[in-house]
Amino acid sequence: MTTDMLLERYRSHLELKNFSARTIVTQFAALKVLLRFLDETNQPDVAACTTEALRAFQRWHFYQPTHRGTARGIAYQNRVLSTVKSLFRFLHEETLISRDPAAALEYAREPQTLPRNILTPQEARRIIEAPDTGTPLGYRDRAILETLYATGIRKNELMNLTVADVNLGEELLRINGGKGAKDRVVPLTQAAARFLESYINAVRPKLLAGRSSDRLFISLRGLPIARNTLGELVTKYARRARIKKHVTCHLWRHSCATHLAAQSQPPGGAGDAGTSVAGNHGTIPSPHRHRAEGSPSQTPSQGEPFVVASRPRFWHGHTHVGHRRDTFRSHLFPQPSKHRTAGRKKLRRARCRRSQRQTKTCCRPACCAEST
């Protein structure tokens, strides 16, 4: 049996086990690496591979650089090896080969690291407020950013959201077919719920322009938003907010979990919780629901198509109800250093001297008293 026939049998096996289409594509992309190695080393086919040949493949793959010329990550190498072991296990179970040559292969030790570019609450706020909510696309982008930060949703899950998944009455968001084909319901913050309500009632119909679509977030042509569009959207507003970190959609998930862990612990004790929550992709908690002060969300009027949701008193509703804001100020909103404060005072005194030269009066008499 040829290599193509064996791979087709393996594809049918994955489909029968109800693996997602994206998982199958990812696995066959990893198998292409093995096929390239066999072609470069003049190996006959997959069925004739030996344990020594697969160990040589491990060493060869370790020294293969990426398209950017950098070294391959250990996690990626282990994923490729996992796919190779799964292929040969299947071939052995189906008696297509006499023995499993990949059974003796061992995974490389994978370091347990935390995300390096976690956004601070101030940086997240700057990015969320970067879109121009006076335009349909800008308002849609603001609703997307609010949803990403409020729920910690994955990129694919956000792309597959429908209008029926949003429960504005109870401020809940239903996620269907998430990672591992699992459904779940997560709460929304009040700010995110207000922006979603205005987007659904006033902005989304303008983007549809008479077309029909059940997807929640759509493009200017009324089509479902593309995968690369989401990544470009997040990167664009991070650059506009002058954030120098590499901001991706998944970074919002890590940031959401880290900020929630910091809020659920007293000052000085959030490190362990933040570590466990940010590193656990399967059980990231949902944001705490919050009722901010002010008027409830309102449906946009016909004369005013875009209703910008007012910011709640506690920023984005990520503070527990009944707790004072000062409780979390020490570690979520650090005070400026002495050098920064002295620089601000120096700049303020310079502005006062400039005002004295122009108007013969001081804008802040107390400031001039400080300088003397």
ChimeraX attribute file (.defattr): number of C-alpha atoms within 10 A of each C-alpha:
attribute: neighborCount
match mode: 1-to-1
recipient: residues
	/A:1	9
	/A:2	10
	/A:3	14
	/A:4	11
	/A:5	10
	/A:6	17
	/A:7	16
	/A:8	11
	/A:9	15
	/A:10	19
	/A:11	18
	/A:12	12
	/A:13	13
	/A:14	16
	/A:15	13
	/A:16	9
	/A:17	9
	/A:18	11
	/A:19	14
	/A:20	14
	/A:21	10
	/A:22	8
	/A:23	11
	/A:24	17
	/A:25	12
	/A:26	14
	/A:27	19
	/A:28	17
	/A:29	13
	/A:30	19
	/A:31	18
	/A:32	12
	/A:33	15
	/A:34	21
	/A:35	15
	/A:36	11
	/A:37	19
	/A:38	18
	/A:39	12
	/A:40	9
	/A:41	12
	/A:42	9
	/A:43	13
	/A:44	12
	/A:45	15
	/A:46	20
	/A:47	19
	/A:48	11
	/A:49	17
	/A:50	14
	/A:51	14
	/A:52	12
	/A:53	17
	/A:54	21
	/A:55	16
	/A:56	14
	/A:57	17
	/A:58	21
	/A:59	11
	/A:60	11
	/A:61	17
	/A:62	14
	/A:63	11
	/A:64	12
	/A:65	12
	/A:66	10
	/A:67	8
	/A:68	6
	/A:69	8
	/A:70	10
	/A:71	12
	/A:72	15
	/A:73	12
	/A:74	14
	/A:75	14
	/A:76	12
	/A:77	17
	/A:78	17
	/A:79	15
	/A:80	22
	/A:81	24
	/A:82	17
	/A:83	18
	/A:84	20
	/A:85	20
	/A:86	16
	/A:87	20
	/A:88	22
	/A:89	18
	/A:90	17
	/A:91	21
	/A:92	16
	/A:93	12
	/A:94	11
	/A:95	11
	/A:96	13
	/A:97	17
	/A:98	11
	/A:99	15
	/A:100	20
	/A:101	21
	/A:102	22
	/A:103	12
	/A:104	11
	/A:105	16
	/A:106	13
	/A:107	14
	/A:108	12
	/A:109	9
	/A:110	12
	/A:111	8
	/A:112	6
	/A:113	8
	/A:114	14
	/A:115	11
	/A:116	10
	/A:117	14
	/A:118	22
	/A:119	21
	/A:120	15
	/A:121	15
	/A:122	11
	/A:123	15
	/A:124	20
	/A:125	17
	/A:126	17
	/A:127	24
	/A:128	21
	/A:129	15
	/A:130	19
	/A:131	22
	/A:132	13
	/A:133	18
	/A:134	12
	/A:135	13
	/A:136	21
	/A:137	19
	/A:138	15
	/A:139	23
	/A:140	26
	/A:141	24
	/A:142	25
	/A:143	25
	/A:144	23
	/A:145	25
	/A:146	26
	/A:147	22
	/A:148	23
	/A:149	27
	/A:150	28
	/A:151	25
	/A:152	24
	/A:153	23
	/A:154	17
	/A:155	18
	/A:156	15
	/A:157	14
	/A:158	23
	/A:159	18
	/A:160	18
	/A:161	20
	/A:162	18
	/A:163	14
	/A:164	11
	/A:165	16
	/A:166	21
	/A:167	15
	/A:168	16
	/A:169	8
	/A:170	10
	/A:171	17
	/A:172	18
	/A:173	23
	/A:174	17
	/A:175	20
	/A:176	17
	/A:177	14
	/A:178	15
	/A:179	13
	/A:180	9
	/A:181	10
	/A:182	9
	/A:183	11
	/A:184	10
	/A:185	14
	/A:186	18
	/A:187	20
	/A:188	28
	/A:189	23
	/A:190	24
	/A:191	25
	/A:192	25
	/A:193	26
	/A:194	25
	/A:195	23
	/A:196	29
	/A:197	23
	/A:198	24
	/A:199	28
	/A:200	19
	/A:201	15
	/A:202	20
	/A:203	22
	/A:204	22
	/A:205	15
	/A:206	17
	/A:207	19
	/A:208	16
	/A:209	11
	/A:210	9
	/A:211	11
	/A:212	10
	/A:213	14
	/A:214	13
	/A:215	18
	/A:216	22
	/A:217	26
	/A:218	19
	/A:219	16
	/A:220	14
	/A:221	11
	/A:222	19
	/A:223	16
	/A:224	18
	/A:225	18
	/A:226	13
	/A:227	12
	/A:228	9
	/A:229	11
	/A:230	20
	/A:231	15
	/A:232	14
	/A:233	16
	/A:234	22
	/A:235	19
	/A:236	16
	/A:237	21
	/A:238	22
	/A:239	15
	/A:240	13
	/A:241	18
	/A:242	13
	/A:243	16
	/A:244	9
	/A:245	14
	/A:246	14
	/A:247	21
	/A:248	17
	/A:249	22
	/A:250	15
	/A:251	21
	/A:252	25
	/A:253	22
	/A:254	25
	/A:255	23
	/A:256	29
	/A:257	30
	/A:258	25
	/A:259	22
	/A:260	23
	/A:261	24
	/A:262	20
	/A:263	20
	/A:264	16
	/A:265	15
	/A:266	12
	/A:267	15
	/A:268	10
	/A:269	12
	/A:270	18
	/A:271	13
	/A:272	13
	/A:273	18
	/A:274	23
	/A:275	16
	/A:276	16
	/A:277	20
	/A:278	24
	/A:279	18
	/A:280	14
	/A:281	13
	/A:282	9
	/A:283	11
	/A:284	21
	/A:285	18
	/A:286	17
	/A:287	23
	/A:288	19
	/A:289	19
	/A:290	20
	/A:291	16
	/A:292	20
	/A:293	11
	/A:294	10
	/A:295	8
	/A:296	12
	/A:297	17
	/A:298	11
	/A:299	16
	/A:300	17
	/A:301	12
	/A:302	8
	/A:303	6
	/A:304	8
	/A:305	18
	/A:306	21
	/A:307	21
	/A:308	15
	/A:309	19
	/A:310	13
	/A:311	15
	/A:312	16
	/A:313	12
	/A:314	16
	/A:315	14
	/A:316	19
	/A:317	23
	/A:318	22
	/A:319	22
	/A:320	18
	/A:321	14
	/A:322	7
	/A:323	9
	/A:324	11
	/A:325	16
	/A:326	10
	/A:327	13
	/A:328	19
	/A:329	12
	/A:330	12
	/A:331	15
	/A:332	17
	/A:333	13
	/A:334	9
	/A:335	11
	/A:336	9
	/A:337	9
	/A:338	9
	/A:339	9
	/A:340	11
	/A:341	12
	/A:342	12
	/A:343	12
	/A:344	12
	/A:345	15
	/A:346	14
	/A:347	11
	/A:348	16
	/A:349	20
	/A:350	15
	/A:351	15
	/A:352	19
	/A:353	16
	/A:354	15
	/A:355	15
	/A:356	13
	/A:357	10
	/A:358	10
	/A:359	9
	/A:360	10
	/A:361	13
	/A:362	18
	/A:363	17
	/A:364	13
	/A:365	10
	/A:366	9
	/A:367	18
	/A:368	15
	/A:369	9
	/A:370	9
	/A:371	10
	/A:372	5
